Amino acid sequence: MASEKSMLSELGWDQCYGVVGIEDVLTPTLVLYPQVIEANIERTLELLAGNADRWRVHIKTAKLGYTLRLLVERGVRNFKCATTLELLVACQNGANDVLYAYPAMGANARRAREIAEQFSDVRISVLAESEEQVRQWRGSRVGIFLDINSGMNRTGIEQNQSERVISLARAIVDAGLAFRGLHYYDGQYGSLAESERAREAHRGYDRLLDIVSELERSGMNVPEVITAGTPTFPCSLSYEDFRGGNFVHRVSPGTIVYGDATSLHQLPAEYGYRAAALVLTRVVSRPHAGTVTCDAGHKSVSADAGVPTCVVVGHPELTPQSPSEEHLPLAVAQGAAGPQIGDALYLLPRHVCPTVNNFDRALLVRDGKIEAVENVSARGREGPLLQAADRTVSLRG
């Protein structure tokens, strides 16, 4: 399989990104643009033929209660999350149906049960791939999706083990729990060219629907099938057989709400997505000819996806180099003057999800004006102890 370049190399300047009153802004800071977020949500709904019920948005990107409420206002009520804090924030901000899409064990599973009891009006589900995981949910009100390994080899039941899938689906029902369907995340194809990505994803979907057919022949109903993060969102849209099944098919892209240098490169240009989250930074040094340094190291702009960590908006002459914790050197193209110390720059992250997670708060900027400061509500994790244990341990520091 041939791979392609995995991110944008530049992004032109747009006047909507400029922040008025920047002299009072501490950097680095996360800036969100509500009108662009709203446009990205609307574009996704258009691609789903106006059916908000088909989108089970992963909130690992959105993170803010503010953004979740924007989704809810537009009819998106099905969510997917990866931490108990994200589950809690989704329940607090209008979700009707949330999948805790992680193989939770131990205290994490007990915490999910607590949240399910606290928000009895929210339909909460979890993932399982073994009988041990199924057993821990006995007596709870959560439903269970079986996690299918798409070939990413991160979690889930391998696709050639349909008998195991059937056995576990029956074990869920025998335990008095609701079998909610199949979860299938095919995140391994993001580096492939668009046409090859679609071919590989569709082959996987063929195998997935074989599992659905075998479940149905065994007498099991499959209520829902979930596929696709952001890279394979177009692949799920173009797969015809998802439209004719006896199940509800939902897609779960999350990055598209804000966009980043990777997703804007992966998705078709005609989709019309735009960057809605940038990191505002300042130049703090010109250590030698051909290099300037800004204050957005990897504790601000995530380096998990590699170097370069970002694109400098409106500055194709600047190439981000390997960051340290609080410093990001930028190579200045030969012959270019480069920015001066104190100048503001706007960075489009290569991977926006962990970048958002690096910040406690975000500036909301509309038409250049700072509209509000919002907490990044689902940043990080809940405290390390369940409530009962937490009362017996003192907090220090």
N, C-alpha and C positions, 0 to 999 in steps of 0.2 A: 504494500500500500504506500503510495507516494504522499508525502506531507507537503504542506504549503507554509508560507510565512504566516506566523500565528498572531500577528497584531498589526494595527495601523502603524505606519511610520511617521505620519504627521496628521494634524488636525488644524484646519484653518480657524482664524479668529472669528468669533461671532459677538456682536455688540452686547448681546443679552448676558454674556458671561462677566462683564466688567462689574466691579463692586464699587459703589460710591461710598466715600467715607472710610477708605481703606486704612487711613492713618490711625484709626482706633482699633484695628483688628489685630489680635495676636496671631502670629503664624508659627507653625503651619496650622491651618484650620480646614475643616471639611465644609464645602459649600454645596448646597442643593438648590436646584432651580425648579420651583413648583410647576411653572407652566410647561416645562419640558417633561417633567414626570407625568403630568396629566396627559400630554400629547402621546407619550410612549404607552400609557395605559390604553388610551383610546385606539391607538394603532393596533395594539394586540387584540383588542375586542373586535376591530374590523376584520382582522385576519381570521378570527374565530366566528365570522359571520354574525357578529353581534351577540353571541351566546356566552355570557359571562360565566355560566355554570360549567363550561368546558375547561376553565382555567383554574387549576389548583396551584396557585403561585407559591413558589418557595420563598420564604421570607428571610432566608439567610443573607440576602442582599439588602432588602428594604430596611430591616432592623428598627426603624422608627415607628412608634405608634402613629405619628402624623401620617406617614406614608401608607400604613395599613388602613387608616380611616379614608384616605383618598381612594383606595381600591374598593373598600366597602361601599362608599358613596356611589361608585359606578357599577355596583351590582356584583362585585367579586367577593364571594363569601366562603370559598373553599381555599384552605391554605395547607401548606406543608412546611415543616420546620425540622431542625436538627438538634435543638437543645431544649431543656425544660423551661428555660427563661423565654425562649422564643414561643414556646407553647403557651406560657402564661400571658405574654404580651398579646398574642393573637386572640386569646379568649377575652382579654380585657378591652379589646378594640373592635369588637363587632363581628368576629368570625362566627359562622354557623357550623363549620365542619373543618377540623384540623387533623392532619396526619402527622404524628410525631415520627418522622421518617428516619429512624435510627434504631439499631438493634440494642435497645436499652436493657440493662441488667442491674440487679441489686437495688441500691438506694435510688438510682435514677428511675427505675421502673416504679418503685414505691412513690416517688415524687409525682410521676405522671398520673398515677392512680389518685393521689390527693387532688391534683388540679382537675381531673375529671369529675371528682365528687364536688369540688367547689363550684364548677361551672356546669351544672347538670343540664343546662339548656344548649350546650355545645356538643356536637357529635365528635367524639375524639377516637382516633384510631392509632394503632402502633404497627410496627413491622415485626415479623418473626420468620425464622428459617429453621427452627428446631423445636422438638417437643418440650425441651427445657424452657425455652422462651414462651411457648404457649402456656405451660402450666403456671407460670408466675402471674398470669392475668386472670386466673380463675376467681370468680366472685366479684369481678370488677365490671364496670359499665362500658369499658373500652371495646372497640372492635379490632379485628386483626386483618391486615394485608399480608400476604406472603410475598417475601422479597425474592425476586428472580435475578440471578446473576446474568447480566447481559454479555459477559465476556470481559468486563472491566476488572473482574477478580478482586473486588473490594469487599463486597458482602453478597449474600443471597444464595439461593439454590441453583445449581447448574441446570441449564435448559434441557439437558438430556436426561434429567431425573424426574420425569413427569409422574412416575409412580410415587415418589417421595412427596411431591406437591399434593397429589390426591390424598395421600395418607395424612398429611398435616392439615389439609383443609377439613377432613373428617374429624381429626382430633380437636380442631377448634370448635366445631359444632358440638361434639360429644362433651366438651368442657363447659357447655352452656354459653359460649361466646359467639359473637357475630363474625362470620367470615365475610370480609368486606371486598375482597378481590385480590388483584395482583399488582405489585409495584415493580417497575422496570426502568432503571436509570442507565442510559447508554451514553455516558459522558466521555467515553474513550475516543470518540471520532472527531473531536474538535480541530485537530491539526490536518484533517484531510480536506482536499479540494471539495467544493460543494457537490459536484456530481457523484464523486466516489463516496462521499459521506452518506448521501442518500441511498446509494446501492447497498452499502454495508449495513446501514440502519434498517433498511427494508428487509434484508435477509434475517436480521434479528427479530423483526416484527413477525415475519412468517413463522419462525420457531415459537415465538410467544403465543401466537394465535393457535398453533398446534396444541400447546398446553391448555389453552382455554377450551378447545374442542374436546380434549381428553377429559377434562374436569366435567364438562357438560354431559359427555357420554356416560360418565360414572354416576350421574345423577346430582352433581353439585352445580348450583347456580353461581355464576361469577358476576357480582353486581357492578364492579368497576375495574377498569384497567388504566393504570397511570404510566405514561411514558414521557420521555424527553425533558432534558434541561434545555438551556438556551441553544447550544450548538446544533442539536437535532430537532429543535422546534420545527423548522421547515420540513424536515423529513417526516415527522408525524402528521403534519398538515397534508402532505402529498400522498400519504399511504391510504389508498381507497378502502381497504378492508376494515379500517377502524370505524367506517361509517355504517357498516351493515350488520354489526354484531348485536347480540342480545344484551350487551353490557353498555354501561356509560363509559366513554373514553374521555379521559382528561389529560391535559399536558401540564407540565409543571416548571416552565422556565421562570427564573427569578431575576437574573442579571439584567434582562431587558427593561426592567423598571427604571434603572439608572444608566445602564450601558457602561462599557469600558473599552479600552483599546483593543481587547481581544474580541469581544462580542460584536463590536461595530465592524470589525474586519470579517468575522465569520458569517454574519447574516447578510442576506441579499440587500444591496443598496436600495432597491425599490421598496423595501419594507419601510424605509423612512425613519428608522430609530435615530435618536440623537443623544449626545452625552448630557446627562442630567445631574452628575455629581463630579465635582473637581476638587482638587486640593490647592488652596491658595498658599503660596510660599513666597519668601523673600530671598534675594541674593545677599549673602552675608560675607562672601570673600571672592577675590580674584587671585588665587594663589600663584598662578604663573600664566604666561601667555598661552592662550588657547583653552583655558579652563576657568569656569566660574562655579561657585558652590552656593547652593541654596539650603534652607533649613528644613528639608523634607526627606529625612533618612528613612530607613525601613521600619522605624517605629511609627511612621506616619503613612507612607505609601508602601504597601506590602511588596515584599520581594519574593513571595512564594512562587510566582510564575516565572521568575528569572529576570535577567537583565537584558534590555532596559526595563525598569519597573514602571515606566510611564512615558507619555508623550507631552512635550511642552507645547501648549496650545498657542497657535499663531507664531511659533518660532521654529521653523524647519531647520534653522542653522544650529540648533542646540540638540545635542544627543546625550541623554542621561547615561551616566557611567555606573559602576558598581557602588551602591550606597553603603555607608556605615549607619550606626544607630540614629544619629541626628543630622547627618550631612549627606547631601546628594550632589556630587560633582557633575557638571555638565560640560561636555566637550563643545567648543565653539568652532564652527566650520572655518577653514582657512579663508582669510580675507574679510570675515564678518567682524563687526565691532563687538558684538555681544552686549548683554545688559550690564548695568552699573550696580555697584553695591547699594543696597536699599531698594532696588527695583522689585516690583511685584511680578510674579509669574503664576500661571494657572496650569496645573498638571492633571492630565487625564490618566488615571491609573490603568495599568495593564490588567490588574485583577481588582475589581471594585469591592467585592464582597468582604475580604479580610481588611481592605483599606477602611471601609466604613466602620468595621469592628475595632479599628485603632483609635477611634475618637469617642469621647464622652458626649459631645454636643456637636450640632451642626448649625451653620447659618443658613437661613432660608432667604434667598435673594430673588426678587421679582422686579424686572425692569430696572436693574441696577441698584435698587434700594434694599437694604436689609430689612426684611419683613418681620423676622422673629429668630429666636434662638431655641432650637428644639433638642431635647434629650435623645440620645441614641438608645432608646428604651431597652432593646434586646441585645445590647453590647455585652460581650463576655458571657458569664454564667451566673447562676444563682450561688448563694453562699454554700460552702462545702459540707454543711451538716443539715440533715433534716430538722424540722422545727423542734421536735421533742428532744433531740440530742443537743441542739443549739442552745437550749436553756441551761444546760449544765456546764457549758464551756465559756470562759470569758474571752472577749476580743481584746487583743493587745495591739499597740502601735498606733 
